[in-house]
Each structure stands twice: as C-alpha cells, then as structure tokens.
Amino acid sequence: MTSDGRLVAIHDTTIDRTTNGTGSVGDYTLEEFRQLDAESWFGEQFAGEQIPTFEEILDRYRGKIGILIELKSPELYPGVEEKVADALIERNMHKPNNHKIIIQSFNHASVQKSKELVPNIPHGVLTGLSWADVTDEQLAEFAAYADFFNPNMNIVTHELVEKVQDKGMKMYPYTVRTQEQADNLFELGVDGIITDFPEYVYKHPVK
C-alpha cells in the first residue's frame, strides 16, 4: 500500500529490484509510483511500463481469468485487508459463483481478518519450510477460516496432502518452475500448483 493509501501490485516491500527507484513501497504516493519504470530491467522493449494498481488489475481481468490475490507483508500496511475487500465488493466480486478469486497470505492473522470481511471468497494460508511437521491440531485451526493450505513445494508429501484434504482444505504448493516438479506434485495428489507456467498443468485432470 502506498503512502497515500492506494493498493499497487508489486511483489517486494521495496521497489529496488523491479523498478528504477529505491526505497519502500510505503514511502511513495501513487503519483510518484507512476513515474517509475517497472520493466526496462526485463527488456528494452518494455521500458516505460508502470506498476498497476490493484483496481486496474481487477477491472482489466475480472471475468476473464482467475485471480490469486496475495496480501504481501500486510502487517506493514494497517487496513490493507479492508481496502482489498472494499475493491472487490465495489465490483460485486465478493460473491464469486465459480471461485475464481482466492486471497492468501503468509500472515495468517491477516487471512483470518480478510475471511471475516469477505467470507464468500476462498482464502488460503501460505506456509514455508518450517511447517513440514504441521500437526492435525494446527491444520484444524487453519480449516476454521481457510479453504487452502498452500505450502512450499519442498515439504509436500502424500501424507501431508491427505492430512490437509481430510481437514476439508485444498493444497496449491508454490512455486513450481519445471514440468518435472509439477508432475511430481500431482502424483502426490495436490489439487493445483502455484506457478508462472500454467502449461505445466494441461495434461493433468482438473479437480
């Protein structure tokens, strides 16, 4: 979230890696963001591309593709859950009939708060390597407000997949970057994957 309370779509909490600027996202206004070059590092033909706002993405792609929304470091941006919920509600996207909208975060308290604001939208908890030994009790706590348990792919086992699904949640591991990784995960029984390469799932049946 920018210093003037606007939501922008950027992976990092800082702008150094993916733009020609420096500093934290929260140090810039939206107008200042508009002056940043966000793509020349990727190739000269992309020079001048701007960081989009969350609302711009919703307006351009809603109804066309599924949108997986990750709340990035929400503890740094008080009120971000409400702003995301408001943007979805304003566009009547808070009651998706086809579950094409999912909200997730590593901050599980933020996921819980977001679920209370837009309960009809599926939510997921992201977990890292430290959750390899997640207990049944912890999974039950997650299942009280989360629809997805999305772990680092390196901790996924057939047993973990079964435990998660037994609690009524689905599993989308991250971040899959090869076809072999995707194939191995689907063999373990996952419901989907988080990847930059959607073609990796084409040969697998949709659950």
N, C-alpha and C positions, 0 to 999 in steps of 0.2 A: 504494500500500500504506500502511495506517495505521501509526501509531507502535507499535501492538501486533501488527503483522504480519498484519492482515486485508486481503483484497482487496476494493476497492469500485469501482463502475462510475461513473467521472466523467471528463470529457474533459480538464480542465485539471490542471496540477500544483498549482494553488491553488484555493481554494473561493470566492474573492471574486465571481466573475462569475455563478455559478449558485446560490449559496445566500445566506443572510443572515449568514454568518460571514466571517471573514477569515483569511488565513494559508495555509500549505502543507498539502497533504493529509497529508504525513508527520508533521505536528505534532499530529495528532488521533488519539485512540483511536477504536475503533468505537463505543463507548458515547457518546462526545462527538459523533460523526457523527450518531448517532440523534437528537440534539437540534436538528439543523439543519433549516431549512425550505428545500427544494430546488426548489420550484415556484411560489411565490407571485409571483415576477417574471414568470411566464408567464401568470398569470391568477388572480384571487382564488379561483376555483372549485378550484384545485389547491393551495391553501395547506395546509401540513402534510405534503406528500409528502416521503418520506425518500429519501436516496441508497441504492440497493440494493447488497447485496454481490454479488460475482461468483457465489458459490454460489447465492444466491437466484435469480439470472437463469437459471443452468443448470437448477435444479430446476423452475422455472416453465415454461421454454420448450423444454427438450430434447425431441426427438422431434416437435415441433410446427412449428418453423421452423429455418432455417439460422441459425447464429450466427457472426458475423465478430468475432473477438477481436483487439483491438489492444493491444499492450503499450505503454503510454504512458510515455515517458521512463524506461525500465527501469534506466538507469544510476543513477537516484536511489534505487532500491529493490532492493538486493542480495538475490538469492534469489527474485525475483518469478517467474522462469521455472519454478522448481521448484514453487512454490505453485500456479501455474496448471496445470501438468502433474499435480500430485497431485489437484487438484479434479476434473480430467477423468478421471483413472484411477479414482478412487474411485467415479465414476458410470458406469464402463465406457464412457466416451465417447472413449477414446483409440484406438479401432479402428472409426471410422465407416465403415459399408459404403457410404453414399451421399455421402460427402464433404461433409456439411452443416456441418462445423466447419472453420474456417480461422483460423489465427493469423498476425498480421502486425505489423510494426513498422518505424519509420524507423531504429531501431538494428539494423543488420544483424548485428552480433555476437550480439545477443540472439536474433534469429531463428534463427541457426545453433545456438545453445545450446538453444533450445526444440525445434528439429527433432531434435536428438540425444536429448532426453528423451522425446518422443512422435513417433517417426518416421513413424507411420502417418497422422498428421494433416497435411493440406496446410498449407504455410506460404507467406507472401508477404513480399517486401521492398517497402516504401513508398519512393518517391523523389520528390524535389522538382524545381524548375525547373533546378537545376544539373546534372541528369542528362540534359539534352536531347541531349547528344553522347555518350551511353554507348557504349562500344566493344564489339566482339564478345567480347573477352577478359574484360571486366567481366561481361557477360551470362553467359558460360560459368562464371565463378566463382559467380555467383548461382545458376545452374541446378544446381550441385553440391549445394545444400541447399534451394533454394526452388522452389516449384511455381507461384508467381505473381510477376510483376513489375508492381506497381501504382503507376503514376506520376501526377503532377499532370496533369490532363487537357490543360493548355495546351501540353504538349510532345509530345502524341501525333500521330504521322504514320503514314501507311500503311506507310512503310519501317520505322519503329520497331516497329510491330505485327508485321510479318513477321519481323524480326530476333529479337524475343522468342519468337515461336511456333516459329521454326526451332530455338531452343535447348531446346524442349520445355516452355516455360512458357506460362501464360495471362496475359492482361492485363485488370485491372479498374481503369480510371482513376478518380480522385476529383477534386473532389466535384461531382457533376452536379446542377445546380439548375434546369434548364429542359429542356423536351422537345426543343427545337432542339439543345441541347448533346448530349443523349442520341442523337438521330438522327444527328448528325454523327459521333459516335464509333463507332456501329455501322456506319456506312458505311465507316469506316476499317478495320473488321474486328476490333474488340475483342471479347473473349469475354464481357464483362459490364461493369457500371459500379457504382461506389460512390455511393449517393445516398440522400437522405431521402425520395425519392418513387418507390417501386417501380413505380408505374403507368407510368412512362416506358418500361419495357421490355416491356410487354404485347404490343405489336404487332410485336416483333422475335422471330424464332425462337430458341429456346434451343439453345445449342451443347452 
